[in-house]
Amino acid sequence: MKALETLTGWIIYGFVILFTLACFIPFWMILIDSFATEHSLSTQGYQLFPTEFSLDAYKYLFSGKQVFRSYGVTVTVTVIGTALAVLISSAYAYALAHPRVKYRSIMSFLTYFTMIFGTGLVGFYLLIANWLGLKDSIWALILPYLLNPFYTFILVSFYRTIPYELNEAATVEGANDIFIFFKIAWPLAIPAIACNSLFNALHYWNDWWLALLFIDDTKLHPLQIMIRQMISNINAQAYIAGDTSYTAVIPAYGVQLATVCVTIGPILLFYPFIQKYFVKGLTIGAVKG
């Protein structure tokens, strides 16, 4: 029996190791091959350990203006969008979880309904581009994601774990709803709000769909659209360089890999700061829901 348990343990460990390698190796190849020469990539393909190294791809990528513009757009959208989305969704979730809000059941149903049945693409486009006039505006990348029903219900589940007696005691002491929300409910919900912040930040950082629909001006292109343009290789030199002229041959494969490495760096560095809240916030919301 003990031998069977030992064998099962080794099989599980082996599966975990193989799965980890399957996830890590593609990321490693993108990273290491971004430093390979264009000749090496053209003749030998993508390798675990390239034989020829070069910084030409990064030099070319940072010599133009587009990468800095796209970085500025993506960071601005992610910071403003995440802050507003967390504030709005946490306040709305508090109202849905509050037992004294009269129409919270109807509000919950309408929120759930929009999660199941989304709007049509044509109506969505007309609303943002024509009615709100947000074509080629940075707000077209922020407003549509300010209230995500799934993230909101995670917060609702967490708020319901907070004893309502705290609310009653604060009310007896003369506190209003705004004071109770920001001074009592918000600090107690920090794990769920941190989890919500990570979800929203990843959503804004990785989104390319809204930019594809509403942004034609290349100066407002976020990083994900920049990657798409690079991979499709549509007039790459003019797109990256802007007004700068080049006489050297573009390292096309290396630039694509370098672009991917440059764009995923900040969001990977953001994750460790809220990792300690992530599992706690997600599991409490799931178990108590």
Summary of the structure (lengths in Angstrom):
residues: 289
radius of gyration: 24.1
end to end distance: 38.9
largest distance: 76.0
contacts: 844
relative contact order: 0.14
helix: 76%
strand: 1%
